[in-house]
Amino acid sequence: LAANGCRQLNTRVSGMTVAAVVYVSTSASSVLRRLKQLAFGGAPGARLLTVFTDEPYARTSLLLAGEPSAVRASAVRIAHAALGELDLREHVATHPRIGVVDHISVAPVDSPMACAADVARGIGAAIAPVVPVYLYGAAHAEGRTLAATRRLTPYFKPSNGWAAPPDLPDATAGSAPFEPPSARTGACCCGAVPLVLNFNMALATSDGDAARAVADAVRTRSGGPPGVEALALAHEGGRFEVACNLLAPDETTPAVVRALA
């Protein structure tokens, strides 16, 4: 089902140039209504395709697709609104995050990766005066991965307060001015990669060590199959789930990951 969902997503955005997912650290319906209104009323040439809220994680993703300039403008509108309305100090959830606009991912559809990278850099430059931006993927000069980018900061962790270090390494978006992190907004990852499949496995256990062992078994960095990022996270009812990003879902399918769990 998850693999079919990935193919259906490619079908839905067919004929569009780029897609962008904006992840915000909230599940508050009042804020999400505002963000959706901005997306629907955004620049002509971009459409809001899906909105997914994971209540236990207090985390929402908004998927946009369309022409590059329109997607860039809509993503920037959503990000600025979230940065203005949300406070990271009030975010309580088990899903790690580095900011109220935690992550913006741009993917090429009917365009080269360079186009998606330009869009990601443009989004980063537009919000960098308000929040530190970490570029990754094709938007980063050295192609740094999202996982490696998150590990640069101590902030990708469950919400348990905010303590900014003296400096954030390599937080930049083109030539935009750097703004030090604030306790209210945190920081943001913004990058360009191929479409990623999010695949979460709900576990019938409340044993954190067992859940982490499953994450280790499927994660590429821990010796698992290619193109898998995985985290073991507390979810509903005291049980855990393993949240995976499948970076190459045609090569490492959900069935492959599930078989290793």
N, C-alpha and C positions, 0 to 999 in steps of 0.2 A: 504493500500500500504506500509506504513512504517513497519507494523508488518511483512508483507511478506518479506520486504527487510531484516529484521533481520534474518528470517529463511533462506533466500537465502544466507546470509553471512555465517551462520553456515554450509550450504551445500558447499560453495566455499572453506572453509578452512578444510573441512572434510579430514581426513587422515594426517593432519598436527598437530604438537604438540602444538604450541602456536601461538598467534597472538599479534601484537603490533601496536599501533597507535601513531605516532609521530606528535604532533601539533606544528607548527612553526608560528611565528607572522609575516607573510609576504604573499603578493599575487604577488610579483614581479616575472615575468616570467623568467628572467635571473637567479635568484637564484633557482627557482623551477626546471629549467632544470638541473642545477648542482646537486641538491639533488636527482632527479629522476635517473640521470646517476649513482650516487653513489649507489642507491638502486638496480638498474638493474645490476650493475657490482659488487655487494656485494658478501658476502660469499655464496658458493654453499650450497643449502639446504634451502634458504629463497627466497621468491618471493614478489615483490611489487604488491598487488592486486588492490588497488584503490588510486587515488589522488583526493581530493576534496578541491577546493579553494572557499572561500566565500569572494568575492571582497569587499563588504562594511565593513567587519570585518578585512580585511587584515590578514586573517588567513587561513592556509592550513593544512589538515591532510593527512598523508601518512600511509596506512595500509599495514603492512608486515605480512607474515605468513610462518611457516616452522618449522625446527628443532630448539631447544632452543639456541644452541651456534651460529647458523647462524643468527637467528633473533636478538640476542643480538649484534652480530658484525655489522649487517646492521644498526640497530637503532643507535648504537654508531657512526658509520661513518656519518650518516645523521646529528646527533646532533652536532658532532664536526664541520662539514662543516657549519651548520647554525650559530653556535656560533662564527665561524671565520668571517662570511660574513655579518651578520646582526647587526644593532645597534638599541637598544630599544628606544633611544632618538629620532629616526627618525620614529618611529611607530605611525601612526595616525589612530585611529579606535575607534568605540564605544564598541567593545567586550572587557571585562576585560581580563587582562593577567598579569603574574608575570615575564615573561622573553621572550627572543627571541625564545628559545625552551621552550615553556610554560608548556608542559604537555606530558608525555610519559606513556601510559596505556598498560599493558600487561595482556592478558587473556588466560586461558587454553582452549584448544580445545580438543584434544585427550590426555589429561595429567591431573594430579592432580593440584590443586591450588598451592601446594608447589613448583611445577616446575615453574609456572609463577612467583611466588614470587622470586625465585632464579634468574630468568632472569631479573626481574625489579631491584633487588639489584645489580646485575652485571652491568647493564646499568648505574645505579646511581653511583656506585663506579668508573666507567670509566670516567664519565664526571665531577665528584665532584671536581677534582683539578682545573677545569676551571670555574665552576658555582655552587653555593649552590644548593643542591638537598634536597627536602622534600619527604621522603618516605610516602606512604599511603597504605591503604588496607592491603592485606596479606603480603606485603613487610615491613610493619611497625609492630613493636613489639606488639603494642596494637590495631592494626587493625584500626587506625584512618582513617576516611573517607576523600575523596578528598575535599568535601565541607568544612569540619572542618579544613583540612590542609591549604586550601586557606585563611581561615579566620584568620590564625595565622599571616599573613602578611598584611600590608596596600597596597600591590601592586596589588591585584586582583581587578582592576578598569579600566575604560576607560583610554586611553593614554592621560595623561595631565602632563607629566613631571615625574621625578624620584627623590625621596628624601629618601635615605636609612637611616633607624634608626641605632643607635649604634650597635645593635645586632639583628640577626635573630634567633628566638627561635628554638631549636631542628632541625637545618638544618644539616643533616648528611646522609651519605650513607655508612653503614657498617663502616669499619675502614679507609675509604679514608680520606685524609686531607681536612679540611674545608677551603674553599676559600671565603673571604668576598664578598658580592655582588658588582657588578660594575654597573654604570649607563648604560653601553653599553650592557651587557648580561642579567642583572636581575637575576632571580632564576628559578628553574625548579621543578615541581611536577613529581614524578615517582612512579608508584605503580602497584599493581596486583589486579584485580577484574574480575568477570565474564564479558562476552561481554555486553556492554552497548548500548542501542539504543538511538541515538540522534534524537530528534523529535522537530522540530521548527514549530511554528504556526505564520503565517503572519497575522497581525491584520489590519483591515481597519480603522485605527485611527492614528492620530499624537498626541494623548493625552497620555502623559507619565503616569499620575496618573491612567488612565483607564487600561493601559497596565500592570502597577505594580499590580493593583487589580486582573487581570487575573493570573499573576504569583503567587500571594499569594493564590489564590483559588486552584491552582493545586499543589503547593509545599508541600511536606510532612512536612517540618519543620514549616510551617504556618497552619497546620491542614488539608492538602490535603491528597490524597490517598497514599498508601505505595510506597516507592522507586522512588520518583520524586524530582529531583533538577530542579529549574526553575529560569530564569532571564528574566526581561523585558529590551529589548535593542532597541535603535534606529537603523533602518535599511535603506532600500532604499526609496527615495522619501519623506523623512521626516516621514515615517510611522514606527510603532514599530512592533516587533515580540517578542514572548515569546519562548526562547530557553530552551528546556528541555532535561535532561538526564534521561532516564527511566532505573532504575537500576534493575528492575524486570519486563521486558516487557510482560512476559507471565501472570503475575498477574495484573499489571496495564498497560493495552494496550493503544495505541494511541487513540482509540475510547473513552475510559474512560476519558482520559485527555481532549480530545476535547469537550466532553459533559459538562465538568465543566467550560469551558472557557466562 
